[in-house]
């Protein structure tokens, strides 16, 4: 990866693979291709990953203005603002178009990977994942302090995940859920999603423990590498992943004609 955080040309096959497993791990309700531009829309959940245009071929630059107008209409029909997810696969001409039009850069996300064979040895107890999606969603909402109205949408997303999925919940008898995460096992890769720790239990090793439990489960299932997507301003999460052995692979951002 270059000092600016963008992948080099030699890294693009890895980027393409991580993008593909990321889409499978967090599936959108509606998927529409316009050439190699993947439009993902989900009425039931506001996640930007589920509501964005994802260009997948740096050479696909035909009719940029017209295609963005069509995408804007699709997004408006869903009540969503138009967002382009700018990754190393985004055509430079599209990036230049957005730059010239003054599109907003709405936050940056780092994609990280770790080799499970070289992770720091952890002697913690194995923790079996839950099969109860409703229980997990309730725990996730409580731990993250999210709006309970998101429960139906989040439940639908998790139920739509096709690869084998482990739903991890840490709980205490007199407290309730203290931490949650999802591990999505896809061939030799595992994605770590929705990791959250209750505010009262942060800084006590709870996040490290549930992350290691998820990775141990995935390794037993045959995963060899783990990946995660973490917002660049989430210093605590980035520190946790780097302590665990994750390294940066590439970054992406969301671009929109106005702040979204």
Backbone as CSV, one residue per row, in Angstrom:
resi,resn,N_x,N_y,N_z,CA_x,CA_y,CA_z,C_x,C_y,C_z
1,UNK,0.844,-1.190,0.000,0.000,0.000,0.000,0.877,1.235,0.000
2,UNK,0.478,2.272,-0.739,1.246,3.507,-0.821,1.084,4.319,0.456
3,UNK,1.960,5.302,0.697,1.827,6.132,1.897,0.492,6.841,1.999
4,UNK,-0.171,7.107,0.839,-1.474,7.778,0.864,-2.596,6.853,1.282
5,UNK,-2.291,5.542,1.400,-3.318,4.611,1.846,-4.013,3.878,0.727
6,UNK,-3.630,4.159,-0.530,-4.258,3.501,-1.654,-3.427,2.313,-2.118
7,UNK,-4.109,1.271,-2.602,-3.421,0.081,-3.067,-2.676,0.371,-4.366
8,UNK,-1.572,-0.329,-4.589,-0.855,-0.232,-5.850,-1.511,-1.156,-6.870
9,UNK,-1.084,-1.030,-8.133,-1.664,-1.863,-9.190,-1.489,-3.344,-8.881
10,UNK,-0.358,-3.713,-8.299,-0.106,-5.121,-7.987,-1.029,-5.646,-6.903
11,UNK,-1.625,-4.738,-6.110,-2.522,-5.153,-5.040,-3.967,-5.345,-5.508
12,UNK,-4.292,-4.935,-6.744,-5.693,-4.901,-7.172,-6.379,-6.269,-7.127
13,UNK,-5.709,-7.380,-7.465,-6.398,-8.676,-7.309,-6.839,-8.940,-5.875
14,UNK,-6.003,-8.568,-4.897,-6.381,-8.734,-3.491,-7.561,-7.822,-3.149
15,UNK,-7.525,-6.586,-3.666,-8.632,-5.666,-3.429,-9.931,-6.236,-3.995
16,UNK,-9.879,-6.753,-5.216,-11.082,-7.324,-5.844,-11.638,-8.469,-5.001
17,UNK,-10.759,-9.310,-4.493,-11.243,-10.436,-3.696,-11.862,-9.960,-2.388
18,UNK,-11.213,-9.015,-1.724,-11.760,-8.513,-0.466,-13.077,-7.767,-0.691
19,UNK,-13.196,-7.078,-1.803,-14.467,-6.426,-2.122,-15.562,-7.477,-2.304
20,UNK,-15.251,-8.555,-3.024,-16.254,-9.595,-3.287,-16.707,-10.273,-1.995
21,UNK,-15.770,-10.637,-1.128,-16.167,-11.297,0.117,-16.898,-10.315,1.033
22,UNK,-16.538,-9.035,0.938,-17.234,-8.030,1.729,-18.691,-7.896,1.332
23,UNK,-18.967,-7.958,0.032,-20.351,-7.893,-0.437,-21.140,-9.113,0.043
24,UNK,-20.502,-10.291,0.003,-21.208,-11.499,0.452,-21.436,-11.485,1.956
25,UNK,-20.496,-10.889,2.685,-20.599,-10.888,4.147,-21.653,-9.909,4.651
26,UNK,-21.959,-8.882,3.869,-22.918,-7.856,4.290,-23.840,-7.567,3.106
27,UNK,-24.789,-8.482,2.826,-25.556,-8.427,1.576,-26.622,-7.336,1.565
28,UNK,-26.717,-6.640,0.439,-27.751,-5.636,0.232,-29.033,-6.310,-0.236
29,UNK,-30.154,-5.643,-0.002,-31.451,-6.189,-0.417,-31.614,-6.125,-1.920
30,UNK,-31.098,-5.066,-2.550,-31.218,-4.892,-4.000,-29.828,-4.683,-4.585
31,UNK,-29.508,-5.435,-5.640,-28.212,-5.338,-6.304,-28.452,-5.151,-7.798
32,UNK,-27.960,-4.040,-8.341,-28.151,-3.730,-9.753,-26.798,-3.388,-10.358
33,UNK,-26.460,-4.040,-11.487,-25.223,-3.734,-12.190,-25.497,-2.762,-13.334
34,UNK,-24.658,-1.731,-13.424,-24.622,-0.839,-14.583,-23.215,-0.939,-15.131
35,UNK,-23.028,-1.817,-16.121,-21.677,-2.171,-16.516,-20.996,-2.837,-15.336
36,UNK,-19.842,-2.309,-14.926,-19.146,-2.865,-13.758,-19.397,-2.043,-12.496
37,UNK,-20.349,-1.118,-12.567,-20.744,-0.365,-11.379,-21.822,-1.133,-10.648
38,UNK,-21.562,-1.491,-9.419,-22.509,-2.265,-8.620,-23.290,-1.322,-7.703
39,UNK,-24.588,-1.209,-7.934,-25.454,-0.374,-7.103,-26.116,-1.247,-6.052
40,UNK,-25.845,-0.951,-4.784,-26.405,-1.713,-3.668,-27.357,-0.806,-2.899
41,UNK,-28.590,-1.301,-2.693,-29.612,-0.516,-2.001,-30.366,-1.391,-1.017
42,UNK,-30.676,-0.839,0.145,-31.370,-1.567,1.196,-32.302,-0.601,1.912
43,UNK,-33.601,-0.774,1.697,-34.576,0.146,2.295,-34.630,0.003,3.808
44,UNK,-34.343,-1.208,4.322,-34.545,-1.484,5.737,-33.402,-1.112,6.654
45,UNK,-32.275,-0.624,6.075,-31.133,-0.294,6.937,-30.319,0.814,6.284
46,UNK,-29.863,1.821,7.062,-29.168,2.966,6.476,-27.671,2.779,6.253
47,UNK,-27.122,1.590,6.536,-25.689,1.364,6.369,-25.223,1.836,4.992
48,UNK,-24.144,2.611,4.980,-23.640,3.121,3.700,-23.089,1.993,2.824
49,UNK,-22.557,0.956,3.452,-22.074,-0.175,2.664,-23.212,-0.835,1.897
50,UNK,-24.439,-0.719,2.434,-25.608,-1.334,1.801,-26.340,-0.371,0.883
51,UNK,-25.875,0.872,0.817,-26.562,1.892,0.026,-25.521,2.769,-0.673
52,UNK,-24.876,2.195,-1.675,-23.817,2.929,-2.369,-23.577,2.332,-3.748
53,UNK,-22.971,3.151,-4.616,-22.508,2.704,-5.929,-21.061,2.261,-5.769
54,UNK,-20.757,1.056,-6.256,-19.427,0.481,-6.073,-18.796,0.168,-7.435
55,UNK,-18.019,1.080,-8.000,-17.339,0.788,-9.278,-16.277,-0.296,-9.073
56,UNK,-16.228,-1.254,-9.998,-15.351,-2.412,-9.809,-14.289,-2.580,-10.890
57,UNK,-14.248,-1.641,-11.854,-13.280,-1.745,-12.948,-12.718,-0.357,-13.238
58,UNK,-11.428,-0.133,-13.002,-10.850,1.200,-13.219,-10.961,1.708,-14.652
59,UNK,-11.220,0.809,-15.604,-11.289,1.235,-17.007,-12.712,1.534,-17.472
60,UNK,-13.720,1.319,-16.630,-15.115,1.516,-17.021,-15.504,2.979,-16.787
61,UNK,-15.355,3.792,-17.823,-15.563,5.237,-17.674,-16.596,5.804,-18.655
62,UNK,-17.366,4.965,-19.301,-18.323,5.497,-20.288,-19.478,6.224,-19.595
63,UNK,-19.936,7.298,-20.221,-21.158,8.011,-19.826,-21.251,8.249,-18.307
64,UNK,-20.203,8.759,-17.722,-20.178,8.929,-16.265,-21.351,9.778,-15.777
65,UNK,-21.571,10.914,-16.401,-22.622,11.830,-15.951,-23.995,11.176,-16.040
66,UNK,-24.279,10.531,-17.169,-25.591,9.895,-17.372,-25.812,8.766,-16.365
67,UNK,-24.793,7.957,-16.132,-24.939,6.829,-15.209,-25.135,7.303,-13.778
68,UNK,-24.465,8.392,-13.407,-24.674,8.933,-12.063,-26.091,9.484,-11.901
69,UNK,-26.628,10.086,-12.963,-28.003,10.570,-12.905,-28.988,9.404,-12.723
70,UNK,-28.764,8.318,-13.431,-29.624,7.128,-13.277,-29.508,6.565,-11.858
71,UNK,-28.289,6.519,-11.353,-28.088,6.011,-9.991,-28.792,6.905,-8.983
72,UNK,-28.701,8.229,-9.184,-29.358,9.164,-8.266,-30.857,8.920,-8.221
73,UNK,-31.466,8.606,-9.372,-32.904,8.315,-9.412,-33.216,7.040,-8.626
74,UNK,-32.411,6.013,-8.786,-32.621,4.774,-8.032,-32.533,5.033,-6.535
75,UNK,-31.531,5.788,-6.116,-31.347,6.068,-4.700,-32.498,6.910,-4.162
76,UNK,-32.963,7.863,-4.939,-34.086,8.693,-4.504,-35.338,7.848,-4.308
77,UNK,-35.527,6.850,-5.157,-36.692,5.965,-5.017,-36.654,5.202,-3.694
78,UNK,-35.450,4.979,-3.162,-35.288,4.296,-1.881,-35.206,5.280,-0.712
79,UNK,-35.294,6.566,-1.020,-35.158,7.574,0.026,-33.739,7.699,0.545
80,UNK,-32.765,7.377,-0.304,-31.353,7.413,0.093,-30.600,8.478,-0.690
81,UNK,-29.602,9.110,-0.071,-28.742,10.030,-0.821,-27.790,9.247,-1.711
82,UNK,-27.464,9.794,-2.873,-26.521,9.143,-3.774,-25.135,9.138,-3.147
83,UNK,-24.528,7.951,-3.056,-23.170,7.804,-2.549,-22.373,6.906,-3.486
84,UNK,-21.174,7.302,-3.792,-20.228,6.453,-4.520,-19.164,6.013,-3.532
85,UNK,-18.945,4.725,-3.478,-17.907,4.185,-2.589,-16.608,4.140,-3.389
86,UNK,-15.693,5.049,-3.055,-14.450,5.200,-3.807,-13.371,4.295,-3.226
87,UNK,-13.006,3.271,-3.980,-11.976,2.307,-3.606,-10.840,2.387,-4.628
88,UNK,-9.774,1.599,-4.468,-8.734,1.565,-5.504,-9.242,1.079,-6.858
89,UNK,-10.452,0.486,-6.910,-11.025,0.025,-8.167,-11.820,1.113,-8.885
90,UNK,-12.024,2.254,-8.248,-12.793,3.335,-8.857,-12.005,3.965,-10.006
91,UNK,-12.615,4.128,-11.180,-11.892,4.717,-12.315,-11.367,6.113,-11.983
92,UNK,-10.116,6.401,-12.305,-9.576,7.746,-12.063,-10.413,8.853,-12.711
93,UNK,-11.010,8.566,-13.867,-11.844,9.581,-14.522,-13.091,9.883,-13.684
94,UNK,-13.639,8.866,-13.037,-14.793,9.100,-12.154,-14.360,9.907,-10.928
95,UNK,-13.191,9.604,-10.379,-12.672,10.369,-9.237,-12.491,11.829,-9.643
96,UNK,-11.915,12.061,-10.830,-11.710,13.429,-11.309,-13.045,14.144,-11.502
97,UNK,-14.050,13.413,-12.020,-15.382,13.996,-12.209,-15.947,14.456,-10.865
98,UNK,-15.847,13.594,-9.852,-16.377,13.944,-8.533,-15.601,15.108,-7.923
99,UNK,-14.280,15.103,-8.116,-13.459,16.196,-7.593,-13.870,17.528,-8.218
100,UNK,-14.008,17.530,-9.544,-14.342,18.769,-10.259,-15.736,19.267,-9.893
101,UNK,-16.653,18.328,-9.582,-18.024,18.705,-9.223,-18.156,19.068,-7.744
102,UNK,-17.054,18.967,-7.003,-17.082,19.343,-5.596,-17.786,18.349,-4.692
103,UNK,-17.749,17.058,-5.071,-18.403,16.050,-4.246,-17.695,15.937,-2.895
104,UNK,-18.487,15.727,-1.850,-17.971,15.635,-0.486,-17.339,14.268,-0.252
105,UNK,-16.225,14.249,0.459,-15.592,13.005,0.922,-16.087,12.773,2.343
106,UNK,-16.996,11.797,2.499,-17.712,11.636,3.772,-17.132,10.490,4.596
107,UNK,-15.893,10.676,5.060,-15.306,9.671,5.952,-14.517,8.613,5.212
108,UNK,-13.538,8.052,5.902,-12.627,7.080,5.295,-12.614,5.803,6.129
109,UNK,-12.507,4.675,5.443,-12.494,3.366,6.093,-11.237,2.613,5.688
110,UNK,-10.625,1.914,6.646,-9.430,1.112,6.383,-9.820,-0.359,6.320
111,UNK,-9.372,-1.038,5.281,-9.544,-2.484,5.171,-8.245,-3.129,5.625
112,UNK,-8.346,-4.038,6.600,-7.169,-4.643,7.213,-7.246,-6.167,7.088
113,UNK,-6.093,-6.812,7.114,-6.022,-8.279,7.065,-5.032,-8.795,8.102
114,UNK,-5.223,-10.066,8.486,-4.298,-10.733,9.397,-4.146,-12.190,8.974
115,UNK,-2.950,-12.706,9.133,-2.656,-14.117,8.884,-2.950,-14.875,10.180
116,UNK,-3.922,-15.765,10.154,-4.317,-16.461,11.383,-3.203,-17.364,11.916
117,UNK,-2.281,-17.765,11.043,-1.192,-18.640,11.497,-0.161,-17.887,12.322
118,UNK,-0.130,-16.559,12.202,0.904,-15.794,12.894,0.331,-14.878,13.970
119,UNK,-0.938,-15.041,14.292,-1.528,-14.209,15.324,-0.909,-14.513,16.680
120,UNK,-0.935,-13.511,17.555,-0.441,-13.696,18.919,-1.208,-14.838,19.574
121,UNK,-0.496,-15.772,20.177,-1.144,-16.922,20.808,-2.039,-16.451,21.955
122,UNK,-3.244,-16.995,21.989,-4.206,-16.598,23.017,-4.706,-17.844,23.719
123,UNK,-4.630,-17.848,25.026,-5.006,-19.043,25.785,-6.430,-18.978,26.322
124,UNK,-7.213,-18.037,25.832,-8.589,-17.922,26.313,-9.431,-19.140,25.980
125,UNK,-10.546,-19.263,26.670,-11.437,-20.390,26.443,-12.169,-20.238,25.116
126,UNK,-12.432,-21.372,24.467,-13.244,-21.341,23.259,-14.659,-20.901,23.607
127,UNK,-15.266,-20.167,22.708,-16.611,-19.650,22.926,-17.441,-20.002,21.704
128,UNK,-18.521,-20.754,21.892,-19.343,-21.181,20.774,-20.266,-20.049,20.332
129,UNK,-20.438,-19.881,19.023,-21.332,-18.829,18.544,-22.789,-19.193,18.767
130,UNK,-23.634,-18.178,18.808,-25.074,-18.366,18.943,-25.691,-18.617,17.572
131,UNK,-26.814,-19.320,17.553,-27.583,-19.500,16.325,-28.849,-18.645,16.324
132,UNK,-29.045,-17.888,17.396,-30.272,-17.120,17.578,-30.051,-15.696,17.060
133,UNK,-30.527,-15.442,15.827,-30.308,-14.132,15.211,-31.004,-13.031,16.006
134,UNK,-32.230,-13.285,16.450,-32.966,-12.275,17.210,-32.247,-11.891,18.482
135,UNK,-31.713,-12.884,19.191,-30.980,-12.616,20.430,-29.725,-11.801,20.136
136,UNK,-29.032,-12.168,19.046,-27.825,-11.420,18.685,-28.167,-9.973,18.356
137,UNK,-29.206,-9.759,17.555,-29.563,-8.396,17.155,-29.931,-7.556,18.379
138,UNK,-30.682,-8.142,19.304,-31.013,-7.413,20.538,-29.743,-7.026,21.293
139,UNK,-28.786,-7.967,21.370,-27.533,-7.696,22.079,-26.723,-6.623,21.365
140,UNK,-26.665,-6.695,20.042,-25.915,-5.702,19.265,-26.498,-4.298,19.466
141,UNK,-27.815,-4.180,19.417,-28.455,-2.876,19.588,-28.186,-2.318,20.980
142,UNK,-28.246,-3.195,21.987,-27.999,-2.733,23.356,-26.545,-2.322,23.555
143,UNK,-25.610,-3.132,23.072,-24.189,-2.843,23.247,-23.785,-1.559,22.524
144,UNK,-24.304,-1.386,21.301,-23.916,-0.232,20.493,-24.737,1.009,20.795
145,UNK,-25.849,0.842,21.530,-26.725,1.974,21.783,-27.453,2.425,20.535
146,UNK,-27.729,1.482,19.614,-28.403,1.809,18.357,-29.897,1.972,18.556
147,UNK,-30.549,2.528,17.560,-31.996,2.705,17.564,-32.674,1.336,17.448
148,UNK,-33.542,0.960,18.392,-34.247,-0.335,18.297,-35.050,-0.493,17.020
149,UNK,-35.386,0.625,16.364,-36.129,0.538,15.112,-35.320,-0.135,14.002
150,UNK,-34.003,-0.261,14.200,-33.156,-0.917,13.202,-33.227,-2.441,13.265
151,UNK,-33.898,-2.979,14.290,-33.901,-4.434,14.482,-34.402,-5.210,13.266
152,UNK,-35.553,-4.865,12.661,-36.009,-5.660,11.507,-34.998,-5.650,10.355
153,UNK,-34.427,-4.479,10.057,-33.474,-4.402,8.959,-32.210,-5.186,9.231
154,UNK,-31.666,-5.078,10.450,-30.450,-5.806,10.786,-30.705,-7.311,10.804
155,UNK,-31.875,-7.709,11.284,-32.237,-9.132,11.278,-32.293,-9.664,9.849
156,UNK,-32.864,-8.890,8.949,-32.965,-9.312,7.545,-31.588,-9.446,6.916
157,UNK,-30.697,-8.503,7.208,-29.346,-8.568,6.644,-28.624,-9.829,7.105
158,UNK,-28.644,-10.092,8.413,-27.917,-11.248,8.946,-28.506,-12.551,8.415
159,UNK,-29.818,-12.623,8.312,-30.443,-13.828,7.764,-30.102,-14.045,6.295
160,UNK,-29.725,-12.979,5.590,-29.413,-13.089,4.166,-27.960,-13.467,3.898
161,UNK,-27.112,-13.492,4.930,-25.704,-13.848,4.728,-25.615,-15.317,4.313
162,UNK,-24.996,-15.591,3.173,-24.915,-16.960,2.654,-23.764,-17.783,3.234
163,UNK,-22.539,-17.236,3.354,-21.458,-18.046,3.937,-21.741,-18.391,5.399
164,UNK,-21.028,-19.394,5.907,-21.207,-19.804,7.298,-20.888,-18.644,8.238
165,UNK,-21.766,-18.432,9.199,-21.673,-17.248,10.045,-21.718,-17.625,11.519
166,UNK,-20.803,-17.045,12.296,-20.807,-17.221,13.748,-21.224,-15.928,14.423
167,UNK,-22.257,-16.001,15.247,-22.752,-14.837,15.978,-22.268,-14.949,17.423
168,UNK,-21.352,-14.074,17.821,-20.734,-14.186,19.137,-21.304,-13.131,20.080
169,UNK,-21.698,-13.589,21.264,-22.247,-12.712,22.294,-21.542,-13.026,23.611
170,UNK,-20.952,-12.029,24.236,-20.440,-12.158,25.604,-21.465,-11.521,26.540
171,UNK,-21.755,-12.189,27.643,-22.760,-11.694,28.580,-22.279,-11.872,30.015
172,UNK,-22.838,-11.053,30.899,-22.627,-11.194,32.337,-23.999,-11.289,33.007
173,UNK,-24.154,-12.164,34.014,-25.471,-12.419,34.620,-26.193,-11.167,35.107
174,UNK,-25.490,-10.271,35.752,-26.142,-9.103,36.337,-26.023,-7.850,35.469
175,UNK,-25.517,-8.046,34.256,-25.303,-6.884,33.384,-26.000,-7.039,32.044
176,UNK,-25.971,-8.265,31.493,-26.490,-8.491,30.145,-25.349,-8.572,29.157
177,UNK,-25.595,-8.290,27.882,-24.536,-8.410,26.872,-23.438,-7.377,27.080
178,UNK,-22.199,-7.838,27.010,-21.054,-6.942,27.167,-20.318,-6.713,25.849
179,UNK,-20.417,-7.663,24.903,-19.726,-7.518,23.627,-20.365,-8.448,22.603
180,UNK,-20.273,-8.066,21.337,-20.801,-8.883,20.246,-19.868,-8.769,19.040
181,UNK,-19.929,-9.743,18.174,-19.297,-9.647,16.861,-19.844,-10.749,15.965
182,UNK,-19.681,-10.551,14.674,-20.063,-11.543,13.669,-18.803,-11.983,12.946
183,UNK,-18.632,-13.285,12.786,-17.540,-13.836,11.988,-18.157,-14.543,10.781
184,UNK,-17.807,-14.109,9.581,-18.339,-14.697,8.354,-17.225,-15.478,7.671
185,UNK,-17.364,-16.803,7.674,-16.335,-17.698,7.133,-16.632,-17.977,5.666
186,UNK,-15.731,-17.547,4.773,-15.922,-17.660,3.326,-14.653,-18.267,2.731
187,UNK,-14.672,-19.588,2.496,-13.512,-20.325,2.017,-12.344,-20.154,2.996
188,UNK,-11.200,-19.590,2.557,-10.050,-19.471,3.457,-10.016,-18.122,4.173
189,UNK,-11.080,-17.340,4.046,-11.134,-16.019,4.665,-12.241,-15.960,5.711
190,UNK,-12.045,-15.083,6.694,-13.110,-14.796,7.649,-13.193,-13.288,7.805
191,UNK,-14.409,-12.758,7.718,-14.630,-11.340,7.943,-15.171,-11.105,9.341
192,UNK,-14.667,-10.087,10.011,-15.135,-9.717,11.345,-15.980,-8.447,11.204
193,UNK,-17.261,-8.553,11.580,-18.191,-7.444,11.409,-18.939,-7.166,12.708
194,UNK,-19.431,-5.933,12.818,-20.330,-5.532,13.899,-19.733,-5.722,15.293
195,UNK,-18.416,-5.693,15.411,-17.813,-5.843,16.741,-18.151,-4.608,17.579
196,UNK,-18.711,-4.861,18.739,-19.057,-3.779,19.641,-18.890,-4.209,21.087
197,UNK,-18.514,-3.270,21.936,-18.340,-3.522,23.364,-19.161,-2.491,24.130
198,UNK,-19.892,-2.946,25.141,-20.681,-2.028,25.969,-19.764,-0.960,26.563
199,UNK,-20.251,0.263,26.607,-19.430,1.381,27.049,-18.815,1.133,28.427
200,UNK,-19.572,0.488,29.318,-19.097,0.248,30.678,-18.005,-0.814,30.752
201,UNK,-17.810,-1.582,29.666,-16.821,-2.656,29.669,-15.642,-2.387,28.734
202,UNK,-15.570,-1.183,28.196,-14.459,-0.858,27.299,-13.179,-0.632,28.091
203,UNK,-12.058,-0.951,27.470,-10.770,-0.774,28.117,-10.433,-1.844,29.129
204,UNK,-11.206,-2.964,29.134,-10.981,-4.039,30.092,-10.594,-5.363,29.417
205,UNK,-10.287,-5.313,28.122,-9.901,-6.524,27.406,-11.060,-7.307,26.827
206,UNK,-12.281,-6.804,26.957,-13.452,-7.535,26.465,-13.449,-7.615,24.943
207,UNK,-13.088,-6.504,24.285,-13.030,-6.513,22.827,-11.991,-7.487,22.311
208,UNK,-10.831,-7.511,22.949,-9.781,-8.456,22.556,-10.262,-9.888,22.724
209,UNK,-10.949,-10.164,23.825,-11.394,-11.534,24.109,-12.407,-12.021,23.075
210,UNK,-13.381,-11.179,22.716,-14.397,-11.645,21.767,-13.826,-11.722,20.355
211,UNK,-12.874,-10.833,20.022,-12.216,-10.926,18.720,-11.434,-12.219,18.614
212,UNK,-10.669,-12.568,19.659,-9.883,-13.804,19.632,-10.793,-15.032,19.585
213,UNK,-11.920,-14.983,20.295,-12.855,-16.108,20.247,-13.387,-16.306,18.833
214,UNK,-13.701,-15.215,18.149,-14.206,-15.294,16.776,-13.146,-15.857,15.836
215,UNK,-11.906,-15.409,16.005,-10.833,-15.862,15.123,-10.478,-17.327,15.381
216,UNK,-10.529,-17.760,16.647,-10.268,-19.177,16.946,-11.316,-20.055,16.275
217,UNK,-12.576,-19.642,16.367,-13.664,-20.404,15.726,-13.430,-20.503,14.224
218,UNK,-13.078,-19.380,13.598,-12.874,-19.358,12.153,-11.684,-20.215,11.744
219,UNK,-10.628,-20.181,12.556,-9.444,-20.986,12.240,-9.773,-22.469,12.291
220,UNK,-10.574,-22.872,13.270,-11.005,-24.270,13.347,-11.862,-24.668,12.150
221,UNK,-12.558,-23.700,11.568,-13.392,-23.957,10.393,-12.582,-24.012,9.103
222,UNK,-11.301,-23.620,9.173,-10.439,-23.688,7.999,-10.005,-22.345,7.438
223,UNK,-10.383,-21.253,8.081,-9.949,-19.934,7.607,-8.459,-19.760,7.864
224,UNK,-7.795,-19.094,6.934,-6.358,-18.838,7.075,-6.040,-17.357,7.226
225,UNK,-6.922,-16.508,6.757,-6.725,-15.065,6.870,-8.023,-14.402,7.303
226,UNK,-7.894,-13.333,8.059,-9.050,-12.570,8.517,-8.999,-11.172,7.915
227,UNK,-10.169,-10.596,7.706,-10.243,-9.217,7.220,-11.273,-8.438,8.037
228,UNK,-11.111,-7.143,8.053,-12.033,-6.277,8.768,-12.045,-4.921,8.084
229,UNK,-13.163,-4.216,8.168,-13.275,-2.848,7.681,-13.576,-1.963,8.881
230,UNK,-12.727,-0.960,9.115,-12.866,-0.130,10.305,-12.718,1.337,9.918
231,UNK,-13.587,2.183,10.449,-13.534,3.607,10.136,-12.219,4.203,10.615
232,UNK,-11.642,5.061,9.784,-10.293,5.580,10.040,-10.217,6.442,11.288
233,UNK,-11.361,6.966,11.748,-11.330,7.800,12.959,-11.641,7.007,14.225
234,UNK,-11.774,5.688,14.103,-12.045,4.839,15.264,-10.712,4.325,15.814
235,UNK,-10.036,5.202,16.552,-8.667,4.892,17.008,-8.621,3.657,17.900
236,UNK,-9.628,3.480,18.759,-9.612,2.338,19.679,-9.714,1.024,18.922
237,UNK,-10.604,0.965,17.919,-10.770,-0.272,17.144,-9.516,-0.564,16.327
238,UNK,-8.942,0.464,15.712,-7.722,0.263,14.922,-6.599,-0.263,15.813
239,UNK,-6.461,0.294,17.011,-5.425,-0.175,17.936,-5.657,-1.637,18.309
240,UNK,-6.922,-2.016,18.539,-7.250,-3.405,18.878,-6.828,-4.343,17.752
241,UNK,-7.185,-4.007,16.526,-6.861,-4.889,15.406,-5.355,-4.963,15.160
242,UNK,-4.676,-3.847,15.287,-3.227,-3.874,15.059,-2.512,-4.660,16.144
243,UNK,-2.978,-4.574,17.384,-2.389,-5.388,18.458,-2.593,-6.871,18.167
244,UNK,-3.691,-7.186,17.519,-4.013,-8.589,17.233,-3.241,-9.121,16.042
245,UNK,-2.639,-8.242,15.242,-1.841,-8.684,14.102,-2.369,-8.265,12.751
246,UNK,-3.396,-7.434,12.715,-3.934,-6.957,11.441,-3.044,-5.847,10.878
247,UNK,-2.980,-5.781,9.547,-2.239,-4.720,8.870,-3.123,-4.102,7.785
248,UNK,-2.842,-2.851,7.436,-3.630,-2.139,6.434,-3.397,-2.735,5.044
249,UNK,-4.485,-2.837,4.271,-4.391,-3.287,2.877,-4.755,-2.143,1.932
250,UNK,-5.888,-1.508,2.153,-6.272,-0.341,1.350,-7.326,0.443,2.111
251,UNK,-7.694,1.596,1.554,-8.712,2.434,2.158,-9.789,2.754,1.131
252,UNK,-10.955,3.116,1.631,-11.998,3.622,0.740,-12.743,4.742,1.456
253,UNK,-13.473,5.515,0.675,-14.281,6.595,1.235,-15.606,6.647,0.504
254,UNK,-16.567,7.361,1.094,-17.856,7.572,0.460,-17.901,9.004,-0.076
255,UNK,-18.312,9.133,-1.330,-18.391,10.437,-1.973,-19.839,10.724,-2.360
256,UNK,-20.269,11.944,-2.114,-21.620,12.332,-2.472,-21.660,13.772,-2.940
257,UNK,-22.683,14.132,-3.740,-22.790,15.512,-4.207,-23.033,16.508,-3.089
258,UNK,-23.447,15.999,-1.908,-23.575,16.838,-0.720,-23.335,15.954,0.485
259,UNK,-23.152,16.556,1.655,-22.911,15.770,2.874,-24.065,14.826,3.105
260,UNK,-23.740,13.538,3.333,-24.790,12.529,3.509,-24.860,12.143,4.971
